[in-house]
Amino acid sequence: MKCALIGAEKAECSIGFMCAPLGVSRSGYSAWEGRSPSPRARQSAELGDAVAAIYEQTKGRYGSPRIVRELRAQGRCTSRKRVARRMRDKGLVARHRTRFRRTTDSNHRFPIAENLLARNFATPAPNQVWVTDLTYIWTREGWLYLSAILDRYSRAVVGWAMSDRIDTELCRTALAMAVRTRRPPAGLVHHSDRGSTPAMNTARRSPSMGGSAA
């Protein structure tokens, strides 16, 4: 075990520096290093190569459970713990597919405000144009929805809200935060896409802002 430790760390420390405190002679370590790998070491190396091959073939999508199943289908009898250990040794981590959930529904009957920006996003001063959108984050407890409002001039987030429900209240909460913190003047344009949730929120004039929405 002492020689194995020296062998594992020799790239970071000199062999002579490690031999003395461990009570191993240089000649003893050299003799150990010159020995042929044990059958178990050879098996571990072969398993590691097989695991890496499956990992590459599946473009990194397989974790240890699926790799074990693939190895067993090839006639190799091994355990999940051994495969997981080989993956850690080689720095292999399964890539998880990104979950997708649609947040924009343009097929609705709510009134749609006129598009005042018409893709002209040039903004000469703060609090003249705000843009907003929804996104989603997968958590262990389910989907978490985020509504954020950015000032086009500074690209700073001026309002945001999170909820486990994608509804009008989520957008209203983000807008209320932005109005409360920035106190925008009359004429502010609040621009969103034409999905049903933003449409319910932005297709109205806001007396608190004195501006129009698009």
C-alpha positions in Angstrom: 0.0 0.0 0.0 2.9 2.4 0.8 4.4 1.8 -2.6 1.1 2.2 -4.3 0.6 5.6 -2.5 4.1 6.7 -3.7 3.3 5.7 -7.2 0.0 7.5 -7.2 1.6 10.8 -6.0 4.9 10.7 -7.8 3.7 13.2 -10.4 3.3 15.8 -7.6 6.2 14.9 -5.2 9.6 13.4 -5.6 10.0 9.7 -4.9 12.8 10.3 -2.4 10.8 12.9 -0.5 8.0 10.4 0.0 10.0 7.2 0.7 11.7 8.4 3.9 8.5 9.3 6.0 6.8 6.2 4.8 9.7 4.0 5.7 10.3 2.7 2.2 13.7 2.4 0.6 14.3 3.7 -2.9 15.5 0.3 -4.0 12.4 -1.3 -2.5 10.1 1.1 -4.4 12.0 0.5 -7.6 11.6 -3.2 -7.2 7.9 -2.8 -6.6 7.5 -0.5 -9.6 9.3 -3.0 -11.8 6.9 -5.8 -11.0 4.2 -6.8 -13.5 0.7 -5.6 -12.6 -1.4 -8.0 -10.6 -4.3 -9.9 -12.2 -6.7 -7.7 -10.4 -4.9 -4.5 -11.5 -5.0 -5.8 -15.1 -8.8 -6.5 -14.8 -9.4 -3.1 -13.4 -7.5 -1.5 -16.3 -9.4 -3.6 -18.9 -12.7 -2.7 -17.2 -11.7 1.0 -17.3 -11.0 0.8 -21.0 -14.3 -0.9 -21.7 -16.2 1.7 -19.6 -14.5 4.5 -21.5 -15.3 2.9 -24.8 -19.0 2.7 -24.0 -19.0 6.2 -22.7 -17.5 7.5 -25.9 -19.9 5.4 -28.1 -22.9 6.9 -26.3 -21.5 10.4 -26.4 -21.4 10.6 -22.6 -25.1 10.0 -22.1 -24.7 6.7 -20.1 -24.1 6.7 -16.4 -22.8 3.8 -14.3 -26.2 1.9 -14.3 -26.6 1.9 -18.1 -22.9 1.1 -18.6 -23.3 -1.9 -16.3 -26.2 -3.2 -18.4 -24.2 -2.7 -21.6 -21.2 -4.5 -20.2 -23.4 -7.4 -19.0 -24.9 -7.6 -22.5 -21.4 -8.0 -23.8 -20.8 -10.9 -21.3 -18.8 -9.0 -18.7 -19.9 -9.6 -15.1 -19.3 -6.6 -13.0 -21.0 -4.4 -10.4 -22.2 -0.8 -10.5 -19.7 0.2 -7.8 -16.7 -1.0 -9.8 -18.0 0.8 -12.9 -18.6 4.0 -10.9 -15.1 3.8 -9.5 -13.6 3.4 -12.9 -15.6 6.4 -14.2 -14.4 8.5 -11.3 -10.8 7.5 -12.0 -11.2 8.6 -15.6 -13.2 11.7 -14.8 -16.3 10.5 -16.8 -19.6 12.1 -15.9 -22.9 11.3 -17.6 -24.4 14.2 -19.5 -28.1 14.6 -18.7 -30.5 15.8 -21.4 -31.8 19.3 -20.9 -35.5 19.1 -20.0 -37.7 21.3 -22.1 -41.0 22.9 -21.3 -42.8 25.4 -23.4 -43.5 28.8 -21.8 -44.9 30.7 -24.8 -48.4 30.0 -26.1 -49.3 32.4 -29.0 -52.6 30.6 -29.7 -55.0 32.5 -27.4 -57.9 34.9 -27.5 -56.5 37.6 -25.2 -56.1 41.1 -26.7 -52.6 41.8 -28.0 -51.0 45.2 -27.6 -49.5 47.0 -30.6 -45.8 46.3 -31.2 -44.4 49.8 -30.4 -40.8 48.7 -30.8 -41.0 46.9 -34.1 -37.6 45.4 -33.4 -36.0 48.8 -32.9 -34.3 48.2 -29.5 -32.1 51.2 -29.5 -32.7 53.0 -26.2 -31.0 56.4 -25.3 -31.8 56.5 -21.6 -32.9 54.2 -18.7 -36.5 53.5 -17.9 -37.7 54.1 -21.4 -38.0 50.5 -22.6 -38.3 47.4 -20.5 -38.4 43.9 -22.0 -39.7 40.9 -20.2 -39.8 37.1 -20.7 -40.4 33.8 -18.9 -38.1 30.9 -18.4 -38.1 27.7 -16.4 -35.7 25.8 -14.2 -36.0 22.1 -13.3 -35.6 21.3 -9.6 -36.0 18.2 -7.5 -39.4 19.5 -6.4 -40.6 20.2 -10.0 -40.5 23.1 -12.4 -39.7 26.6 -11.1 -40.8 29.5 -13.3 -38.9 32.8 -13.5 -40.3 36.1 -14.9 -37.7 38.8 -15.4 -37.8 42.4 -16.7 -34.7 44.0 -18.2 -34.0 47.7 -18.9 -33.0 47.8 -22.5 -30.6 50.8 -21.9 -28.5 49.2 -19.1 -29.5 45.5 -19.6 -30.0 45.4 -15.9 -32.7 43.2 -14.3 -35.2 45.7 -12.8 -37.8 43.3 -11.7 -38.2 39.5 -11.2 -40.4 36.9 -9.6 -40.4 33.1 -9.2 -43.2 30.6 -8.8 -44.1 27.0 -9.1 -47.0 28.1 -11.4 -46.8 29.8 -14.8 -49.7 32.3 -14.6 -50.5 36.0 -14.8 -49.7 36.7 -11.2 -46.1 35.7 -11.9 -45.7 38.4 -14.5 -47.6 40.9 -12.4 -45.3 40.4 -9.4 -42.2 41.0 -11.5 -43.7 44.1 -13.0 -44.8 45.4 -9.6 -41.2 45.0 -8.3 -39.8 46.9 -11.3 -42.2 49.8 -10.9 -41.7 49.9 -7.1 -37.9 50.0 -7.3 -37.4 52.1 -10.5 -40.4 54.6 -10.4 -40.4 55.0 -14.3 -41.8 58.1 -15.9 -44.8 58.3 -18.2 -44.1 56.9 -21.7 -42.3 53.7 -20.6 -42.7 50.9 -23.1 -43.1 47.4 -21.5 -42.4 44.9 -24.3 -43.0 41.1 -24.2 -43.7 38.3 -26.6 -47.3 37.4 -27.6 -47.7 34.4 -25.4 -50.9 34.2 -23.4 -49.4 34.9 -20.0 -47.5 38.1 -21.0 -50.4 39.2 -23.2 -52.7 39.2 -20.2 -50.2 41.3 -18.3 -48.9 43.7 -20.9 -51.8 44.3 -23.2 -53.1 47.1 -20.9 -51.9 50.6 -20.0 -50.6 50.9 -16.5 -51.7 54.0 -14.6 -48.8 53.6 -12.3 -46.4 53.9 -15.2 -48.4 56.2 -17.4 -46.9 54.4 -20.4 -48.0 51.9 -23.0 -47.2 48.3 -23.4 -46.2 46.3 -26.5 
